[in-house]
Amino acid sequence: MQADVMTDASGHICGLALRANACALGQASAAILRQNADGLSLSMLNDLRDGIAQALRREGAMPAIWPELDLLSAASDYPSRHAAILLPYDAVLAAAQNIKEKS
C-alpha cells in the first residue's frame, strides 16, 4: 500500500491518495479511509487506527466515527486479515511522518 497525504498547517488531512495492492478487506478499508479522511487530524487518525485494532481483537467496539467501519467487524474472526485492514491507516501515518521528517 502506498499513500500520499497532504496536511494543512494545523495537521489535518486535506488530500489523500492510496494505491492498494491488497486483499478485498484491505481495499475496502482503504476505500473507507479515502472517503472519510478529509479534515481528520493525524492524531485522530492514529486513535482511530488503534480503535479499529482493538475492535478486531474484540477488546472494544468498532469506532463509531464512520458507520462503514462496522462492515469490517466480521474480520475479527480472522486474525490473519487484521493487518490488511490496518494497512491503509499505517501507510497514511507513515507517509505523514516522512513528510514531517523532511520539513
Rosetta blueprint (number, residue, H / E / L):
1 M L
2 Q E
3 A E
4 D E
5 V E
6 M E
7 T E
8 D L
9 A L
10 S L
11 G L
12 H E
13 I E
14 C E
15 G E
16 L E
17 A E
18 L E
19 R E
20 A L
21 N L
22 A L
23 C L
24 A H
25 L H
26 G H
27 Q H
28 A H
29 S H
30 A H
31 A H
32 I H
33 L H
34 R H
35 Q H
36 N H
37 A L
38 D L
39 G L
40 L L
41 S E
42 L H
43 S H
44 M H
45 L H
46 N H
47 D H
48 L H
49 R H
50 D H
51 G H
52 I H
53 A H
54 Q H
55 A H
56 L H
57 R L
58 R L
59 E L
60 G L
61 A L
62 M L
63 P L
64 A L
65 I L
66 W L
67 P H
68 E H
69 L H
70 D H
71 L H
72 L H
73 S H
74 A H
75 A H
76 S H
77 D H
78 Y L
79 P H
80 S H
81 R H
82 H H
83 A H
84 A H
85 I H
86 L H
87 L H
88 P H
89 Y H
90 D H
91 A H
92 V H
93 L H
94 A H
95 A H
96 A H
97 Q H
98 N H
99 I H
100 K H
101 E H
102 K H
103 S L
